[in-house]
């Protein structure tokens, strides 16, 4: 196990913290270890299979326009979803 070099603070409801505590107990792990391992698994899955841009998202509206000359007004319309 490597030494920790950084912290991540979370704000959780009492119910969420109790759920995490119970799940960690079932795995026989400290809560911090359980949360870290679960978060890293989810991160690896997301990196391996990135979510597609939502329809209507800024990325979707800008797709295919990178080579087009766009004025500031046109860019502002796209970023505002107009």
PyMOL commands that set and color helices and strands:
alter all, ss='L'
color gray80, all
select helices_A, chain A and resi 14-27+31-48+58-62+72-79
alter helices_A, ss='H'
color red, helices_A
deselect
rebuild
show_as cartoon
